[in-house]
Amino acid sequence: MEFSRITIDPTRMAGVPCIRNLRIPVATVIDMVADGMTDAEILQAYPDLENADIKEALHFAAEAVRERELPLLSDR
């Protein structure tokens, strides 16, 4: 998948993936979604964001963990 709204610049925000060079890390947007904030609440908190930015941040996060082994606790 190609990400047109996610930028990674080693000279900006220490290379952390951000939304459209805005200094808004993808992780910040994902945290807000995980905390149960609505798109409207996120857009109110960060007026420079657009709905498409939130959607692409979610797709980027999904792609980032898709092929990796993650340490999970088992019920055993």
C-alpha angles and dihedrals in degrees: 000000000000119000114208096170099048118082130188116193119169089209094054125063089346091288095301112155107259138180112264095326089298099129088245106126119223087231091060091055092046091050091053092051090047090051088058099254115155122234088253091054092049091049090049091051091047109028092182090066125091130206090253089058091059092049093048091048089056092049090048091052091049091050092047092061100031100098102027132098111238125197106247129179113241127218090232 
